[in-house]
Amino acid sequence: MARRLLIVLLLPCMLLAFTPAVGAATGGSTVTVTDYQVTPSVLLPGEQATIRVVLQNTVSVASSTETVVETDSTGATSTSSETKDLFAVLDSVRLFGNGLEVIEGSYDHAGALGPGQSMPLTFLVRAPAQSGMYFPEIRVHIPDGFNVRYPIPVNVNTPLGLQSQAILVLESSLPDSVQPGSEIPVTLTVANAGELLANDVTVRIETSGTAIAPKSTDLYHLGTIQGGCEQKVDLVLISDRKTASGLTRIPVSMQYTALDGNTYTQNTSINIPFEGQAELGFVSVDTSPRRVVEGQPFDLTIRIENTGTGEAKQVAATVDLPMTGTKEAFIGKIKPGNDAPAIFMLDGGEGGTYPYNLTIAYTDDTGAHTLTRTMSVRVVPAEGMGGVLPLLGGFLLVGFVGYRYWYLPRRNASGALPWLKKS
């Protein structure tokens, strides 16, 4: 009899010993912690962090059916039934620091979870002054005595676990400066800075929505990279001539499969320093008036065009003509594909052909530049224009004499001028 009594007393204790520590069942529902995240993953002493947990009712179907039998005055009976989903009611959710200071760690009457539903909760903690591994505990209280207890590892300034996984690091090698519109050779080095291997490693160049694209493919399969090893990828990117100067970031995603079978993605970028280079040339050279005469002022207009890929700034032009007047013109900026006039107002000079040097100074993304071109302007002598007038007068005199003494006598006998003829 005493032996049977002992078995009856020990049976509840044995059942409690085999109850799961991370889940609790209530009315057909099971609540458990399905995920957690500590941010940052490694804390410095005294640093604050957030702990995010996800509670889930892992039962996909949990319901109860209630049947009601009613009898009317005639003695006839009717039966009705109603099926309702069973909810897991969370009376409270608390975080116990176990060495960490809990700043915000309590949720009272957190709510209820239906079959298959989940709920994220976030707690705020502060790391202690001493480094080490700590295990704060999530405790979920459910009515009728059911509870969930789940410890979460928190790393405070220790190397434990930091290098025990695969960690991919991307380094890119490319020219120090790149002109828009040129091809860009790039060497990518993918290194595994962790201790465990990364399997099925792929690198994808994400160029959607940018003016840069790979010359061939945008996806590269690298296979397996052991811890401490690396692999290189050589590729060529094509850029557009209209790409703006400055640093352009090209997104790169690296994906690999860890030993646990999970797939991880790391995002990084290739940073390309674009530097536009201006190329200045001449569209036209004009004078006003078109015919430059000795001693008369004129305007010399030279249109300067930018056929490069960068903006020309602080553009100034000078001419070394041996004439008085304005021999320097400040233009300012000339964008790629545009042109602007350099106007020089000169007082004129003696007749002849004048060779001169046009000097243009400007800056672009690559620095300061100066270019010089040899040109010439023709000035017509003043006596050349004066000799034309007597010649014209001679032609008029010869014409009048021929008209008076040859044409009119042939037309009428008297040879008198028409306006002298008597009526």
NUDREN-449601 format. One record per residue (C-alpha): residue number from 1; residue in one letter; z, x, y. Coordinates in steps of 0.25 Angstrom, whole numbers. Each point is the difference from the previous one (the first is absolute). Example, Ala and Ser with C-alpha at 12.3 -4.5 7.8 and 13.67 -1.06 7.14 Angstrom:
PT  nr rest    c3    c1    c2
PT   1    A    31    49   -18
PT   2    S    -2     6    14
***
This chain:
PT  nr rest    c3    c1    c2
PT   1    M     0     0     0
PT   2    A     3    11    10
PT   3    R   -13     7    -4
PT   4    R    -8   -13     4
PT   5    L     8    -1    13
PT   6    L    -4    15     4
PT   7    I   -14    -3    -3
PT   8    V     0   -12     9
PT   9    L     7     8    11
PT  10    L   -10    12    -1
PT  11    L   -13    -9     0
PT  12    P     0    -3    15
PT  13    C     2    15     3
PT  14    M   -11     4    -9
PT  15    L   -10   -10     6
PT  16    L     4     5    14
PT  17    A    -3    14    -4
PT  18    F   -14    -3    -4
PT  19    T    -3    -8    13
PT  20    P   -12     7     8
PT  21    A     5     7    12
PT  22    V   -12    -2     9
PT  23    G    -3   -15    -2
PT  24    A     7   -13    -1
PT  25    A    -4   -13    -6
PT  26    T     4   -14     7
PT  27    G    -5   -13    -6
PT  28    G   -13     6    -6
PT  29    S    -3    10    12
PT  30    T     2    15    -1
PT  31    V     2     8    13
PT  32    T    -2    15     0
PT  33    V    -4    11    10
PT  34    T   -14     3    -3
PT  35    D    -3    11    11
PT  36    Y     7     8    11
PT  37    Q    -4    10    10
PT  38    V     9    10     9
PT  39    T    -6     4    13
PT  40    P     0    11     3
PT  41    S    -1     5   -15
PT  42    V     9    12     3
PT  43    L    11    -2    11
PT  44    L     7    11     8
PT  45    P    15     0     2
PT  46    G     4   -11    10
PT  47    E   -14    -6     0
PT  48    Q    -2   -15    -1
PT  49    A   -10    -6   -10
PT  50    T    -4   -14    -5
PT  51    I     1    -4   -15
PT  52    R   -10   -11    -3
PT  53    V     2    -8   -13
PT  54    V    -8   -11    -7
PT  55    L     8   -11    -8
PT  56    Q    -9    -8    -9
PT  57    N     2   -12    -9
PT  58    T    -7     6   -12
PT  59    V    -1   -13    -8
PT  60    S   -14    -7     3
PT  61    V     4   -13    -5
PT  62    A    14    -6     1
PT  63    S     3   -15     1
PT  64    S     9   -11    -5
PT  65    T    -3   -14    -4
PT  66    E     9   -12     4
PT  67    T    -1   -13    -8
PT  68    V     5   -13     6
PT  69    V     2   -12    -9
PT  70    E     2   -13     8
PT  71    T     3   -15    -5
PT  72    D    -3   -12     8
PT  73    S     7   -14     0
PT  74    T    -9    -5   -12
PT  75    G     5    12    -8
PT  76    A   -14     7     0
PT  77    T     1    15     1
PT  78    S   -10    10     8
PT  79    T     0    15    -1
PT  80    S    -4    10    11
PT  81    S     0    15     0
PT  82    E    -2    10    11
PT  83    T    -3    15    -2
PT  84    K     5    10    11
PT  85    D    -2    15     2
PT  86    L    13     8    -1
PT  87    F     3     9    11
PT  88    A     9    12     0
PT  89    V     9    -2    12
PT  90    L     4    14     7
PT  91    D    14    -2     5
PT  92    S     1    14     6
PT  93    V    -7    13    -1
PT  94    R     8    12     5
PT  95    L    -2    15     0
PT  96    F    12     9    -4
PT  97    G    -2    14     6
PT  98    N     7     9   -11
PT  99    G     0    12    10
PT 100    L   -10    -5    10
PT 101    E     4    -8    13
PT 102    V    -5   -14    -1
PT 103    I    -4    -5    14
PT 104    E    -6   -13    -4
PT 105    G     1    -4   -14
PT 106    S     4   -14    -2
PT 107    Y    -8   -13    -2
PT 108    D     8   -13    -2
PT 109    H    -7   -12    -6
PT 110    A   -12     8    -1
PT 111    G    -8   -12    -6
PT 112    A    -6    -4   -13
PT 113    L   -11     5    -9
PT 114    G    -9    -9    -8
PT 115    P    -7     4   -13
PT 116    G    -8    13     3
PT 117    Q     4     1    15
PT 118    S     5    13     6
PT 119    M     8     3    13
PT 120    P     0    14     8
PT 121    L    13     4     7
PT 122    T     2    12     8
PT 123    F    13     7     3
PT 124    L     4    11    10
PT 125    V     8    12    -4
PT 126    R     4    14     5
PT 127    A     1    12    -8
PT 128    P    13     8    -1
PT 129    A     2    14     5
PT 130    Q     0     6   -14
PT 131    S   -13     2    -7
PT 132    G    -2    -6   -14
PT 133    M    -5   -11    -8
PT 134    Y     6   -14     3
PT 135    F    -1   -13    -7
PT 136    P     3   -12     8
PT 137    E     1   -13    -8
PT 138    I    -7   -13     3
PT 139    R     9   -12    -5
PT 140    V    -6   -14     0
PT 141    H    10   -11    -3
PT 142    I    -5   -13    -6
PT 143    P     8   -13    -2
PT 144    D     7    -2   -13
PT 145    G     4    14    -1
PT 146    F   -13     7    -2
PT 147    N    -2    13     7
PT 148    V   -11    11     2
PT 149    R     4    15     2
PT 150    Y   -11    10     2
PT 151    P     3    15     5
PT 152    I   -11     6     9
PT 153    P    -1    16     0
PT 154    V     0     5    15
PT 155    N    -3    15     2
PT 156    V     8     7    11
PT 157    N    -6    13     4
PT 158    T    -2     5   -15
PT 159    P   -13     6    -6
PT 160    L     3    -8   -13
PT 161    G   -12    -8    -3
PT 162    L    -9     4    12
PT 163    Q    -9     8    -8
PT 164    S     1    -7   -14
PT 165    Q   -12    -8     3
PT 166    A   -15     2     4
PT 167    I    -2     2    15
PT 168    L   -14     2     5
PT 169    V    -3     8    13
PT 170    L   -13     0     7
PT 171    E    -5    12     8
PT 172    S   -14     0     7
PT 173    S    -8    12     4
PT 174    L   -11    -2    10
PT 175    P    -6     6    13
PT 176    D    10     2    12
PT 177    S   -10    -9     9
PT 178    V   -11    -9    -4
PT 179    Q   -12    -6     8
PT 180    P    -3   -14    -1
PT 181    G   -12    -3    -8
PT 182    S     2    13    -9
PT 183    E     3     1   -14
PT 184    I    14     4    -3
PT 185    P     3     8   -13
PT 186    V    14    -3    -5
PT 187    T     9     6   -11
PT 188    L    11    -9    -5
PT 189    T    12     7    -8
PT 190    V     8   -10    -8
PT 191    A    13     6    -4
PT 192    N    11    -6    -9
PT 193    A    13     5     6
PT 194    G     8    -7   -10
PT 195    E     4     4   -14
PT 196    L    -6   -11    -8
PT 197    L   -15    -1    -2
PT 198    A    -9   -10     7
PT 199    N   -10    -6    -9
PT 200    D   -13    -7     4
PT 201    V     0     5    14
PT 202    T   -11    -6     9
PT 203    V    -3     3    15
PT 204    R    -7   -10     8
PT 205    I    -5     2    14
PT 206    E     2   -12     8
PT 207    T   -11     0    11
PT 208    S    -2   -15     2
PT 209    G    -1    -4    15
PT 210    T    -2    14     4
PT 211    A   -12     8     5
PT 212    I     2    10   -11
PT 213    A    -4    -1   -15
PT 214    P    -1     9   -12
PT 215    K   -14     6    -2
PT 216    S     1    -3   -15
PT 217    T    12    -8    -7
PT 218    D    13    -4     6
PT 219    L     8     0   -13
PT 220    Y     4    12    -8
PT 221    H     6     1   -14
PT 222    L     9    12    -2
PT 223    G     6    -3   -13
PT 224    T    14     6    -3
PT 225    I     8     9     9
PT 226    Q    12     7    -5
PT 227    G    13     2     8
PT 228    G    -2    12     9
PT 229    C   -15     0    -2
PT 230    E   -12    -4     9
PT 231    Q   -15    -4     0
PT 232    K   -10     1    11
PT 233    V   -11    -9     4
PT 234    D   -12     4     9
PT 235    L    -7   -11     8
PT 236    V    -9    -2    12
PT 237    L     3   -11    11
PT 238    I   -11    -5     9
PT 239    S     4    -3    14
PT 240    D    -7    -9    11
PT 241    R    -5     7    13
PT 242    K     7   -11     7
PT 243    T    14     4    -6
PT 244    A    10     1    12
PT 245    S     6    14     2
PT 246    G    14     2    -4
PT 247    L     8    -1   -14
PT 248    T    -6   -10   -10
PT 249    R     8    -3   -12
PT 250    I    -7    -4   -13
PT 251    P    10    -7    -9
PT 252    V     1     5   -15
PT 253    S     7    -7   -11
PT 254    M     4     8   -13
PT 255    Q     4    -8   -12
PT 256    Y     6     5   -13
PT 257    T     7    -5   -13
PT 258    A    14     6    -3
PT 259    L     6     2   -13
PT 260    D     7   -13     0
PT 261    G   -14    -7     1
PT 262    N     1    -5    14
PT 263    T   -11     2    10
PT 264    Y     4     6    13
PT 265    T    -8     1    13
PT 266    Q     2    10    11
PT 267    N    -7    -1    14
PT 268    T    -3    12     9
PT 269    S   -12     4     9
PT 270    I   -10    10     4
PT 271    N     1     4    14
PT 272    I   -13     4     7
PT 273    P     0     6    14
PT 274    F   -13    -4     7
PT 275    E    -5     8    12
PT 276    G   -12    -5     7
PT 277    Q   -10    10     6
PT 278    A    -8    -3    12
PT 279    E   -15     5     1
PT 280    L    -6    -1    14
PT 281    G   -14     0     3
PT 282    F   -10    -5    11
PT 283    V    -7   -13     1
PT 284    S    -8     2    13
PT 285    V    -1     8    13
PT 286    D    -5    -8    12
PT 287    T     0     3    15
PT 288    S     0   -10    11
PT 289    P   -10     0     7
PT 290    R    -9     3   -12
PT 291    R    -7    10     9
PT 292    V     9    10     6
PT 293    V    -5     5    13
PT 294    E     5    13     7
PT 295    G    11    -2    10
PT 296    Q     3   -15    -4
PT 297    P    13    -4    -8
PT 298    F    -2    -5   -14
PT 299    D     9    -5   -12
PT 300    L     0     7   -13
PT 301    T     4    -9   -12
PT 302    I     2     6   -14
PT 303    R     4   -10   -11
PT 304    I     9     6   -10
PT 305    E     1    -6   -14
PT 306    N    11     1   -11
PT 307    T    -6     0   -14
PT 308    G    12     5    -7
PT 309    T    12    -7    -7
PT 310    G    11     2    10
PT 311    E     2    -4    14
PT 312    A    -3    11    11
PT 313    K    11     0    10
PT 314    Q     2     7    14
PT 315    V   -16     1     1
PT 316    A    -4     8    12
PT 317    A   -14     6     4
PT 318    T    -4    10    10
PT 319    V   -14     6     5
PT 320    D    -2    13     6
PT 321    L   -12    -4     9
PT 322    P    -1     9    13
PT 323    M     1   -13     9
PT 324    T    12    -6     7
PT 325    G     5   -13    -4
PT 326    T     9    -6   -12
PT 327    K    -3     9   -11
PT 328    E    12    -4    -9
PT 329    A     1   -14    -7
PT 330    F    12    -5    -8
PT 331    I    -3   -10   -10
PT 332    G    13    -3    -8
PT 333    K    -2    -5   -14
PT 334    I   -13    -2    -9
PT 335    K     2    -8   -13
PT 336    P    -8     3   -12
PT 337    G   -14    -7     1
PT 338    N     1    -1    16
PT 339    D    -5     7    12
PT 340    A     4     2    14
PT 341    P    -7     5    13
PT 342    A     4    13     7
PT 343    I    -5    -1    14
PT 344    F    -2    11    10
PT 345    M    -3    -3    15
PT 346    L    -8    12     6
PT 347    D    -5     3    14
PT 348    G   -13     6    -4
PT 349    G    -6    14     1
PT 350    E   -12     8     2
PT 351    G   -13    -3    -8
PT 352    G    -1     6   -14
PT 353    T     5    -1   -14
PT 354    Y    15     2    -2
PT 355    P     6     3   -14
PT 356    Y    14    -3    -1
PT 357    N    12    -1   -11
PT 358    L     6   -13    -3
PT 359    T    14     2    -5
PT 360    I     8   -11    -7
PT 361    A    15     2    -4
PT 362    Y     7   -10    -8
PT 363    T    11    -2   -11
PT 364    D     1    -7   -13
PT 365    D    10    -1   -12
PT 366    T    -4    14    -4
PT 367    G     3     6    14
PT 368    A    -7     5    13
PT 369    H   -15     2     0
PT 370    T   -11     5    10
PT 371    L   -15     0    -1
PT 372    T   -11     5     9
PT 373    R   -15    -4     1
PT 374    T   -10     6     9
PT 375    M    -9   -10     8
PT 376    S    -9     0    12
PT 377    V    -4    -8    12
PT 378    R   -13     0     8
PT 379    V     1    -1    15
PT 380    V   -13    -3     7
PT 381    P    -3     9    13
PT 382    A     0    -8    13
PT 383    E   -14     6     5
PT 384    G    -6    -5   -13
PT 385    M     3   -14     4
PT 386    G    -5     3    15
PT 387    G   -13     5    -5
PT 388    V    -3   -13    -6
PT 389    L     0    -8    13
PT 390    P   -11     8     7
PT 391    L    -9    -2   -13
PT 392    L     2   -15     0
PT 393    G    -4     0    15
PT 394    G   -12     8    -3
PT 395    F    -4   -10   -11
PT 396    L     2   -11    10
PT 397    L    -8     7    11
PT 398    V   -12     2    -9
PT 399    G     1   -14    -5
PT 400    F    -1    -6    14
PT 401    V   -12     9     4
PT 402    G    -8    -4   -12
PT 403    Y     3   -14     3
PT 404    R    -4     1    14
PT 405    Y   -12     8     0
PT 406    W    -6    -2   -14
PT 407    Y     5   -14    -5
PT 408    L    -2    -8    13
PT 409    P   -14     5     4
PT 410    R    -5    -4   -13
PT 411    R     6   -14     1
PT 412    N    -5    -3    14
PT 413    A   -10     6     8
PT 414    S     9     3    13
PT 415    G    11     7    -8
PT 416    A    10    -6     9
PT 417    L    14    -3    -6
PT 418    P     2   -14    -4
PT 419    W    11    -4    10
PT 420    L   -10     6    11
PT 421    K   -12    -9    -3
PT 422    K    -4   -10    10
PT 423    S     0   -15    -4
***
